[in-house]
Amino acid sequence: MTAVVDRLEQALPGRVDTSASARTAARADKSGHASAGMPLAVLYPESVEDVQTIMRIATGTRTPVVPRGAGTGLAGGANTGDGELSLSLMRMNRLLEVQPDDLIAVVEPGIINAHLNNALRAYGVWWAPDPASRELSTVGGNIATGAGGLLCAKYGVVRDAVIGVDVVLADGTLMHCGRRTLKGVAGLDLTSLFIGSEGELGIIVGATLKLGRLVTGTTCTLTAVFASVREAAAGASAVTAAGIQPAIMELIDATSLEAVHRLLTLAPPTPGASQLTIQTDGPAARDEAEAIATLLASRGATVEVTDDPDTGAELLRIRRSMHPAMETLGTTLIEDVSVPRSRLADMFDEIARIEQAYGITIPTVAHAADGNLHPNFVFAGVEVPEHIWQAADDLFTSALRLGGTLTGEHGVGVLKSRWLKAELGDAQWELQQRITRAFDPAGILNPGKVFSL
């Protein structure tokens, strides 16, 4: 193909894939959008040394490299295009160490979320981050995008659960950041800088994770059905204001609920109704579930509560099936904004206004416990129509106006880069680019993402 691919094939036999199928798959992620052109190759390193070799060759030849996990991202951050190398970390998938007494584990980046927790269960511990794609997504991808998930409000996001990272820089240098101790303030916190860096600063090749003890006691799941999405959002804010902390509180609007019921061949939901799906856990689970049920019923919801694990799992399966359900409606631009929890209902008002203004429907689900919404712009065809981008622009501006952010967990990637400067401001925009250049002077790591206008 090219001289750089020849060099890589010689250095990494059996770990360089130039097939059309592999290269085509590397062009896209779960956002539904693909890079223009075709990557040079997909690389499958099996060790830290392999990654160092790749980056030394890439730096020497000024060849762009795009790090990639399972490809479940929703912002185009791992999409690889013309003249670029896709660096897949899926073969580096081992659980290297578990120290249950210290509540830490050391992992390679390609380990799948669900596989990690299956392995940790034998030690009586778990890793809390819980993205909806947990059966497919990798821990390294979670770290690179600063992922969240359903359990964020009670148990924290990825940023709260990573205390160290091993990183290969653009020139092949291996750097160990962070610590294994509960406390540690020596030097600048570079670990936090790498979390959510989207492959712009280096290749994450290992991570030291902060674990928790397995939660004991009953788990209760309840559904609260409201006549309108605004009432559901206001109900979620009322739960937060009451000082009750559920493990999960997910909001599903009427269009989304109907779509997922069709996909899973479930009985149709109440027409026009929106639903909160809430889970409480631990020793106080029943008391908390009762308190939430009483509160939401007083606000007009139809509430059902169960402590049956299978029923609870089925109710959460409805929420976790949301992205496949959206795909049945057409091509989707899956968005991700966050607002202060007290402004959740106001953001749904803004979505209703945008739907009316642009003559579109925006099916929306939300991690209601932390104010993180996922509006879905649905359209026909492959290219995003201009009126959809205009509606998205309106939505992002509305979120910022309410004191929110462009992305709570999906990252900027390519889909949101044009709006990033509006949130950061000129001074921070420039400073962040200078930091990026300090780690990657040649600009070969994931170019055209995040800071691209």
N, C-alpha and C positions, 0 to 999 in steps of 0.2 A: 504493500500500500504506500508507505512512505519510509524514509530512512529512520525516523524515530520509532515507528512500529517494528521495523527490522531489529533495531537495538533492543527494544523491549522483549521481543520474542526470543532473542538470544539470551538475555539476562533472566527471563522468567518463563522458561518452557512450560507449556500447559496452562499458563495463567493469563494468556492474551487471546481474546476472542474477536475475530474480525468478521464473523458471519453477519449477514444482512439482518437476520432476526434479532440477534443480540444488540446490534447497533441501533436498529429501529426502536426496540423497547427502551433503550437508554435515552431516547429523545424526549420522553414524556414521563409525567408522574400521574397521580390520581386527580390532578386538577382538570384533566381532559385537554390540556394544551401542550403542544410539542414545539421543540426548537426547530428553526429552519435549518435545512441541511442535515448531514449525517456525520456522527462522530467517527473519528479515525479507528477506534477500537474500544472494547470494554475490557478492563483489567481486573483480575481477581487475585489480589495479593493474599497470601496465607500467613504472613508474619509481619511484624514491625519492620524487619529488615527488607522485606519485599516492598513495603511502602516507601522506605527510605530510598531504595534503588529507583523506584518509579519517579520520585520527586527530583532526584539528582539528574536523571536523564531529561525530565521535563524542563528543569531549570536550565540545563546546558543547551537545550534546543529551543527554549522559549515556547514550549508547547503548553497550551491551557489544559488544566485538569479540573474536572468536576467530581467532587466526592459524592457517593451515592450509597444509601442503605437499601431498604426494601422498595423504594419508589412509591411510598404511600403518601408523600407530601402533597399539599394542596395549594402551593403557591408557585410551582414551576422551578423551585430552587435547585433541584437535581437534574433538570433537563439539560442534555448535552447536545451541542450542535456542531456545525461544520468546523473541521480542523481541531476539534477538542478531543480529549481522552476522558472516558467515563471510568472512574476508579470505584469499583464496587467493593464494599467491605463485608459482603455476605459470607465469605468463607472464614472470616475471623470472628467466630461465634461462640467462643468458649467462656464458661464460668470458671475463672482462674482460682478464686479464693473466696471462702466465706468465713468470717469471724463473728459468730453470733453473740459472743460476749461483748464485743466492741460494736456490734450492730453495723458492720460494714461488709461489703462484697467488692471484689475486683473482677471486672468483666472485659471481654473484647467487645468492640463496637457492633458486630453483626448479630449479637444474640437477640432473639425475639422476646418482646415483653412477656408474653404468656409463658414461653419456655423458661425464662428466668424465674418467674414466680412459682412455676411448677417445681423447679429444682430447689428453690429456697424453702418451700413448705416443709421439707424434711428437717430443717433446722429450726422451725418455729418462728420464722421471720418472713418478711415480704418487702418488696420495693413498691412504694405507693403510687407513682405516676400510672395513670390508667386511661390512655387514649382509646377512643372508640375502635381504632384499628389494632388493638393490642395483640390480636392473634397473628398479625402480619408485620407490624412495625418493629424496628430495631431500636435498641437503647442508644446506639450511636446517632441514629437519625433523630431520636427524641432530643438528645443533647444539642445537636447541631441546630435544630429549629426552636429549641426552648419550648418543647411540647407541653400540653396540659392534660385535659381529660375530664372524666366525669367526677372524679374524687377530689378535685383541686381545692374546693373551698374548705374542706376539713383536713385533708392530708397534704396539701401543697402541690406545687407544680414541679417539673424537672429541676428547675433552679434550686429548689429547696432540698433536693434529694441527691445532689452530686457534690462531693467534697474534694474531688481531684480528677484531673484528666491527664493522659499521656498524649502528646501531640507531635506529629511530624510536620515541621515547617516546610515552606516552599523549597528551600535549598537542601532538604533531606535531614536537617538537624532534628534529633529527638529531644523533646523537652518534657519534663515531669512537673506538673503544676498541682498545687493544693497540698493535701495532708491526709493523714489517717486518724487524726485526733478530733475530739469534739470541738475544741477551740483551736484557734490559730490565726494570728494577724501579722505574721512576718512578711513584709514586702507588700507589693500591690497584689490585689486579688485577680490574678490572671485566669483562674478557673472560671470565675463568673463572666469574664470577658469572652471566653470561648463558648459558653453556653448561649445558644441563640445566634451564633456568629455565621451560620449558614454556609460553612465551608470557605469563608473569605479569609480566614486567618491561618488555618492549618488543617491537617487531617487528624481527626480524633482516632487514636488507635487503641485506647484503653481508658477505663474510667473506674474510679473508686466511688462506690455508691453508699449513701446513708440509708440504712434499713430501719424497719420498725418491727415490733413484736406482732405476731398474728393477732388480729382482733378477736376477742372472745365474747361470748354472750349471744343473744338473739339478734337476728337481722330482720327488720320489719320493712315492708315495701307498701307504699300507698299511692293511689292515683286520685287526683282531684280534677274533675272535669268542669270547665267553666264555659259560659255561653260565648265569651269573646276572648281574644288573645290578650287584650289590654287588662281584662280582669284577672287572667291567669298570671300575667307579669306583675300586677299589683299585689296579687296573693303571695307570689314568691318574695317580693320585697318586704311584705308584712311578716313572713316567717323570719327573715333576717333581722328585721327591726325588733322582733320579739326576743331575740337573743338565743333562738334555738339553732343548733348547728347540725343539720342533717349531713350524712356522708355524701349523698347524691341528691340533687334537685334539678331535674331536666324539664324544660318547657318545649312542647311540640305544638305548633300551630295547626289549624284545621286542614290546610292543604297537605302539609307534611304527614299528618296523622292518617288521612285518607289514603295517601300514596303508599305508606308502609303497610297498612292493613291489606291493601290490594296485593302488594308484593308477597306478603307472608300468608295470603289466603285466609285472613282472619275476618270475623264478622265486621261489617262496616261500623265505624264509630258514629256517634251522634253528629248529624250534619251541622257544620259550622262551628263545632265545639273545639276548644283547645284544651290541652291536658298537661298537668304537672305530674311527673313521675318522681317520687321521693323515696329515699331509703335512709333509714336510721340504723346504726349498729352500736355494738358495745353493751355494757351493763345497763345503760339507761335507754336502750332502744325502744322498748314498749312505751315508756312514759313520754319520750319525745314524740313518737308516732301519734300517740293519743292527743298530745298538746297541739301538734300540727293539724291533725284531722279536725279538732274542735275549732281551731282558728280559721281554717279554710272553709269549713262548713258555714261558719258565721258570715263569711263573705260570699255566700251563694254557690259554693262548689258542691258537686256530688262526689262524695269521698268514699273510697273503699280501702280497707287495710288488710294486709295478710302478713303472717309470719312464716308461711310455707316457702321454703327455699326454691322449689321448682317454679312456683307461681311468680315469685320475685324475679327469678332468672329470665322467665318468659317476658315479663314486663320490661326488663332492661334490654332484652333482645330486640324489642320494638325500637328502642332508641338507637341501639348500635347498628341497626339495619337502615338507618336514615340515608346514608350516601347511596347505597344501591337503589333505594326507592326513588331518590331524586333522578337517577339515571334513566328511570322508566318514563320520566316526564319530558325528556329531551336532553340536549347538551346543557350542562350546568356550569356556571361560573360560581364556584363555592366560596363565599366570602366569610370574613372572620373579624368582627369588631368587638370591642369591649367598652362598656360604659360603667360609671359608678352604679352600684347595685340599686341605689335609690332612684336611679333614672331609667331603669329597665323598661317600665311602662311608657315613658316618654320616647324611648328609642323605637318601640313598637308603633307609637303614633307617627313617628317620622317615616317608618317603613310603609305604613298605610298611606301617608301623603304621597310618597314617591310612587307607589303602585298606581295611585289615581293620576298623578301628573304625567306618567309615562305610558299609561295604558298597559301595564304588565302585572303579573302576579309574582310575588317574591316569597316562596315557601321558606319559613324560618324556624330553626330550632335553636335552643339556647341552653348553655350551662347557667341556669337561672341563679344558682347559689353564688356565682361570682361575677355575674353581669356580662358574660361572654356570649355573643350572639353569632349564629351562622346563617346569614341570609343567602338564599340560593337564587341566582338569576338564571332563569330557564329560557332557552331559545332554540331555534332550529338551525341545522347546519354546523359547520366546523368553526368558522370565524365569528368572533364576538361582534354583533352589530353595534354601530355607533350609538344608537339610543340606549343600549344596555350599558355601555361605558359611561354615558352621561348620567344614567340612573345610579350607577355605582359611585361615580364622583359625588353626586348629591348625598348618597348614603354615608360615604366616608366623611364628608364635610359635616354632616349632621352629628356623627359620632364624636368628632373632635369638638364641635360646638357644645356638646353635652358634657365635656370634660373627659372624653374617652380616648381610645387609641385605635389605630388602623388595624392592628392585629393582636389578638390575645394569645395565640398559640400556633398559628400556621406559619408565621414568618412572612417576610416581604417578598423574597424570591424575585421573579420577574413581574408578577401580576400587580404588585403594589408599589413598585419602585418609583413610579411617577408621582406618587403622593407622599413619599417619605419626608421630603424636605419641608412640606407644610407642617408636619407634626414636630420635627426636630428643631426647626429654625435654622437660620444661616450659619450661626457660629458652631452649633453642635454638628450640623451637616458636614462642615469642612473639617472639624476636629476628628470626627469618626473616620473620614476618608484618610486623613493623615495617619491615624492609628493603623488602619488597614495596610497602607503603604509601608509602614515600619515593619510589619510582619512579612509582607510579600512585595518587595520593591519592584519586581518585574511584572507584577499584576497578572500572574498566571493561574491563580486560584479562583475558580468559579467566576470568571469575568462576565460582565454584563448583567449581574444580579445585584439586588439590593440598592446600590447607589447609582444605578444607571438611570438617566433621565429619558 
